Amino acid sequence: MIRFEPLAAQGADAIDALLDTAFGPERRGRTAYAIRRGMAWMTDLSFASFSTENGAMTGLLQSWPIALHGPDGVQTPLVMVGPVAVLPGQQGSGEGRALMDRLVEEAARVTDEPLMMIGDPGYYQRFWGFTAEGTGQWQAPGPFEAHRLLARLSRPGGHPLPHAGMLGPRPVVSA
Ligand SMILES: CC(C)(COP(=O)(O)OP(=O)(O)OC[C@H]1O[C@@H](n2cnc3c(N)ncnc32)[C@H](O)[C@@H]1OP(=O)(O)O)[C@@H](O)C(=O)NCCC(=O)NCCS
């Protein structure tokens, strides 16, 4: 039985420790981190999961507000999904799927913005239909493998995928 809580209910140290265990401390050098640099994760689309009885967090998923900065100066908001992380001892028992199911369901409820991520198509395309088909002309501020740059609409009829541009943080609009 997997239980969820908002990730915001977890401490920053616990989140960092889980991510270090799943990805290693060099994770901060990844292109995904450069894309969302300076952004705060989205509290309504970030979750903690618990699959053991001892009360410790065993998995988490974060989502980030980013944008595709088009050549014409137009900035299209996107939701960047990830990291998705499950502790090694708990992997392979459906916790990652449960986290992603939760994200996809919640995103369809709260946003029109397309979802994107850098991840394995063997996982994210197979279960949730993320695909690199529409991202061929997207660029990023660091190296990435084109077949792993994935996107999907948040829901049918949601904002369409932007065509071309550079991924980066979403500019903050002051009131
Ligand atoms: C990737 C990760 C989140 C998946 O979570 P998980 O709970 O281990 O996976 P699940 O139990 O939900 O897997 C369900 C299925 O997907 C498959 N799968 C898991 N990870 C996969 C991957 N990276 N690529 C392809 N298939 C994968 C499993 O083999 C399983 O297949 P089956 O149903 O045919 O047996 C987890 O393994 C993890 O944290 N890995 C280290 C960090 C990482 O690489 N995160 C992803 C990048 S953001």
Ligand as a Chemical Component Dictionary entry (heavy atoms), coordinates in Angstrom:
data_LIG
# 
_chem_comp.id                   LIG 
_chem_comp.type                 NON-POLYMER 
_chem_comp.pdbx_formal_charge   0 
_chem_comp.three_letter_code    LIG 
# 
loop_
_chem_comp_atom.comp_id 
_chem_comp_atom.atom_id 
_chem_comp_atom.alt_atom_id 
_chem_comp_atom.type_symbol 
_chem_comp_atom.charge 
_chem_comp_atom.model_Cartn_x 
_chem_comp_atom.model_Cartn_y 
_chem_comp_atom.model_Cartn_z 
_chem_comp_atom.pdbx_ordinal 
LIG C1  C1  C 0 12.947 5.223  -12.353 1  
LIG C2  C2  C 0 12.202 5.007  -11.044 2  
LIG C3  C3  C 0 11.550 6.303  -10.585 3  
LIG C4  C4  C 0 11.082 3.967  -11.320 4  
LIG O1  O1  O 0 10.367 3.703  -10.135 5  
LIG P1  P1  P 0 10.122 2.193  -9.645  6  
LIG O2  O2  O 0 9.181  2.244  -8.505  7  
LIG O3  O3  O 0 11.440 1.542  -9.458  8  
LIG O4  O4  O 0 9.447  1.550  -10.950 9  
LIG P2  P2  P 0 8.049  0.826  -11.092 10 
LIG O5  O5  O 0 7.953  -0.287 -10.106 11 
LIG O6  O6  O 0 6.983  1.845  -11.102 12 
LIG O7  O7  O 0 8.269  0.220  -12.550 13 
LIG C5  C5  C 0 7.204  -0.231 -13.309 14 
LIG C6  C6  C 0 7.746  -0.857 -14.592 15 
LIG O8  O8  O 0 8.614  0.078  -15.270 16 
LIG C7  C7  C 0 9.873  -0.520 -15.527 17 
LIG N1  N1  N 0 10.928 0.497  -15.372 18 
LIG C8  C8  C 0 11.356 1.064  -14.216 19 
LIG N2  N2  N 0 12.311 1.978  -14.473 20 
LIG C9  C9  C 0 12.481 1.985  -15.818 21 
LIG C10 C10 C 0 13.332 2.705  -16.690 22 
LIG N3  N3  N 0 14.177 3.630  -16.233 23 
LIG N4  N4  N 0 13.242 2.462  -18.021 24 
LIG C11 C11 C 0 12.375 1.538  -18.506 25 
LIG N5  N5  N 0 11.535 0.803  -17.708 26 
LIG C12 C12 C 0 11.597 1.037  -16.399 27 
LIG C13 C13 C 0 9.982  -1.623 -14.497 28 
LIG O9  O9  O 0 10.871 -2.609 -14.934 29 
LIG C14 C14 C 0 8.553  -2.104 -14.423 30 
LIG O10 O10 O 0 8.284  -2.888 -15.551 31 
LIG P3  P3  P 0 7.269  -4.154 -15.517 32 
LIG O11 O11 O 0 5.958  -3.608 -14.996 33 
LIG O12 O12 O 0 7.206  -4.634 -16.932 34 
LIG O13 O13 O 0 7.900  -5.120 -14.565 35 
LIG C15 C15 C 0 13.119 4.419  -9.932  36 
LIG O14 O14 O 0 13.627 3.184  -10.325 37 
LIG C16 C16 C 0 14.284 5.354  -9.559  38 
LIG O15 O15 O 0 14.147 6.183  -8.654  39 
LIG N6  N6  N 0 15.469 5.177  -10.204 40 
LIG C17 C17 C 0 16.635 5.995  -9.898  41 
LIG C18 C18 C 0 16.417 7.436  -10.249 42 
LIG C19 C19 C 0 15.974 7.628  -11.694 43 
LIG O16 O16 O 0 16.618 7.164  -12.624 44 
LIG N7  N7  N 0 14.842 8.369  -11.882 45 
LIG C20 C20 C 0 14.243 8.632  -13.179 46 
LIG C21 C21 C 0 14.742 9.860  -13.859 47 
LIG S1  S1  S 0 13.830 11.321 -13.450 48 
# 
loop_
_chem_comp_bond.comp_id 
_chem_comp_bond.atom_id_1 
_chem_comp_bond.atom_id_2 
_chem_comp_bond.value_order 
_chem_comp_bond.pdbx_ordinal 
LIG C1  C2  SING 1  
LIG C2  C3  SING 2  
LIG C2  C4  SING 3  
LIG C2  C15 SING 4  
LIG C4  O1  SING 5  
LIG O1  P1  SING 6  
LIG P1  O2  DOUB 7  
LIG P1  O3  SING 8  
LIG P1  O4  SING 9  
LIG O4  P2  SING 10 
LIG P2  O5  DOUB 11 
LIG P2  O6  SING 12 
LIG P2  O7  SING 13 
LIG O7  C5  SING 14 
LIG C5  C6  SING 15 
LIG C6  O8  SING 16 
LIG C6  C14 SING 17 
LIG O8  C7  SING 18 
LIG C7  N1  SING 19 
LIG C7  C13 SING 20 
LIG N1  C8  SING 21 
LIG N1  C12 SING 22 
LIG C8  N2  DOUB 23 
LIG N2  C9  SING 24 
LIG C9  C10 SING 25 
LIG C9  C12 DOUB 26 
LIG C10 N3  SING 27 
LIG C10 N4  DOUB 28 
LIG N4  C11 SING 29 
LIG C11 N5  DOUB 30 
LIG N5  C12 SING 31 
LIG C13 O9  SING 32 
LIG C13 C14 SING 33 
LIG C14 O10 SING 34 
LIG O10 P3  SING 35 
LIG P3  O11 DOUB 36 
LIG P3  O12 SING 37 
LIG P3  O13 SING 38 
LIG C15 O14 SING 39 
LIG C15 C16 SING 40 
LIG C16 O15 DOUB 41 
LIG C16 N6  SING 42 
LIG N6  C17 SING 43 
LIG C17 C18 SING 44 
LIG C18 C19 SING 45 
LIG C19 O16 DOUB 46 
LIG C19 N7  SING 47 
LIG N7  C20 SING 48 
LIG C20 C21 SING 49 
LIG C21 S1  SING 50 
# 
